[in-house]
């Protein structure tokens, strides 16, 4: 019998501005995406307005028993995607450095939400890869 990956979906509350959310505490489940996981996949599905980062656990000494973790940005619009290809990014690409919800500049001032009530998430990797994603919510799938 084939085993299926059982997924548990947890909606993250709206984080405070500029607070790094690479380490996630989910009421008893602690995920350190910087030290214990490598990012193995980025997927943006424009037709579904979904952006997904998939992480694989590399630190087997942790108490976490979740081998794969997906961060899913709902109602997502990719604002920026920057890859510098002249450098070797293969190893450093996997290590997420920071992720936070921040402000952005609209026509008149700094704003926290766009017209569709989406926040801007800033995502950076050690390699210099930078992503900016507008999203209405963020879900962790275990």
C-alpha positions as CSV (number, residue, x, y, z in Angstrom):
1,X,0.0,0.0,0.0
2,X,1.4,3.4,-1.0
3,X,1.8,5.9,1.8
4,X,0.5,9.3,1.3
5,X,2.0,12.4,2.8
6,X,-0.5,13.6,5.4
7,X,-0.7,17.4,5.4
8,X,-1.7,19.6,8.2
9,X,-2.5,23.2,7.3
10,X,-1.9,26.0,9.8
11,X,-2.8,29.6,9.0
12,X,-0.2,32.0,10.3
13,X,-1.7,35.1,11.9
14,X,-0.8,38.5,10.3
15,X,2.8,39.0,11.6
16,X,3.9,42.3,12.9
17,X,5.7,44.6,10.5
18,X,9.4,43.9,9.9
19,X,9.5,40.8,12.3
20,X,11.6,38.0,10.8
21,X,9.3,35.0,10.4
22,X,12.0,32.4,9.3
23,X,11.6,30.8,12.7
24,X,8.0,29.8,13.2
25,X,6.4,28.9,16.5
26,X,3.1,27.1,16.0
27,X,1.9,26.5,19.6
28,X,4.3,23.6,20.4
29,X,5.7,23.1,16.9
30,X,8.9,25.1,16.4
31,X,10.3,25.3,12.8
32,X,13.6,27.0,12.2
33,X,13.7,27.3,8.4
34,X,17.1,28.9,8.4
35,X,19.1,26.3,10.4
36,X,17.1,23.1,10.2
37,X,15.7,23.2,6.6
38,X,16.8,23.8,3.0
39,X,14.6,25.3,0.4
40,X,14.2,22.8,-2.3
41,X,11.5,24.3,-4.5
42,X,9.8,27.6,-5.4
43,X,6.6,27.4,-7.3
44,X,4.4,30.4,-8.5
45,X,1.1,29.5,-10.0
46,X,-0.3,32.7,-11.5
47,X,-3.6,31.0,-12.5
48,X,-4.3,30.2,-8.8
49,X,-2.6,33.2,-7.3
50,X,-0.4,30.9,-5.2
51,X,3.3,31.1,-4.4
52,X,4.8,28.1,-2.6
53,X,8.2,27.6,-0.9
54,X,9.0,24.0,-0.1
55,X,11.6,23.2,2.6
56,X,13.2,19.8,3.4
57,X,14.6,19.1,6.9
58,X,18.4,18.7,6.9
59,X,19.1,18.8,10.7
60,X,18.0,15.4,11.9
61,X,19.0,16.2,15.5
62,X,16.0,18.4,16.0
63,X,12.7,17.3,17.7
64,X,10.7,18.3,14.6
65,X,9.3,15.3,12.8
66,X,8.2,17.2,9.7
67,X,10.5,16.2,6.8
68,X,8.8,18.6,4.4
69,X,7.3,22.0,5.1
70,X,5.5,24.2,2.6
71,X,4.9,27.9,3.1
72,X,2.0,28.8,0.9
73,X,1.2,32.5,0.1
74,X,-2.5,32.8,-0.7
75,X,-3.9,35.3,-3.2
76,X,-0.3,36.0,-4.2
77,X,1.2,38.3,-6.8
78,X,4.9,38.2,-7.5
79,X,6.2,41.8,-7.2
80,X,10.0,41.0,-7.6
81,X,12.0,37.9,-8.4
82,X,15.8,38.5,-8.6
83,X,18.3,35.8,-9.5
84,X,22.0,36.7,-10.2
85,X,23.1,33.9,-12.5
86,X,26.8,34.9,-12.9
87,X,27.5,33.7,-9.3
88,X,27.3,30.1,-8.1
89,X,24.0,30.0,-6.3
90,X,23.5,26.3,-6.2
91,X,24.5,25.7,-2.5
92,X,23.6,29.0,-1.0
93,X,20.3,29.2,-2.7
94,X,18.9,26.6,-0.3
95,X,19.4,28.7,2.8
96,X,16.7,31.2,3.5
97,X,18.1,34.3,5.3
98,X,15.1,36.4,6.1
99,X,11.4,36.7,5.5
100,X,9.2,39.5,6.9
101,X,6.1,41.4,6.2
102,X,6.9,45.0,5.4
103,X,5.6,48.3,4.0
104,X,5.8,49.4,0.4
105,X,5.6,52.6,-1.5
106,X,2.3,53.4,-3.3
107,X,1.5,56.5,-5.2
108,X,1.3,58.8,-2.2
109,X,3.0,57.2,0.8
110,X,4.2,54.1,2.5
111,X,1.4,51.5,2.8
112,X,0.9,48.3,4.8
113,X,-1.8,46.8,2.5
114,X,-2.6,47.1,-1.2
115,X,-6.0,47.7,-2.7
116,X,-6.8,44.0,-2.4
117,X,-5.8,43.9,1.3
118,X,-2.6,42.0,0.6
119,X,0.6,42.5,2.5
120,X,4.1,42.6,0.9
121,X,6.4,39.8,2.1
122,X,10.2,40.3,1.6
123,X,12.1,37.0,1.2
124,X,15.9,36.7,0.9
125,X,18.3,33.9,0.6
126,X,22.1,33.8,1.4
127,X,22.8,33.7,-2.4
128,X,21.4,37.1,-2.9
129,X,18.2,35.9,-4.4
130,X,15.4,38.3,-3.5
131,X,11.7,37.8,-3.7
132,X,8.8,40.2,-3.0
133,X,5.4,38.7,-2.9
134,X,2.0,40.4,-2.2
135,X,-0.3,37.9,-0.4
136,X,-3.5,38.0,1.6
137,X,-2.5,35.2,3.9
138,X,0.2,32.7,4.7
139,X,-0.3,29.0,5.4
140,X,2.1,26.4,6.7
141,X,1.5,22.9,5.4
142,X,3.2,20.1,7.3
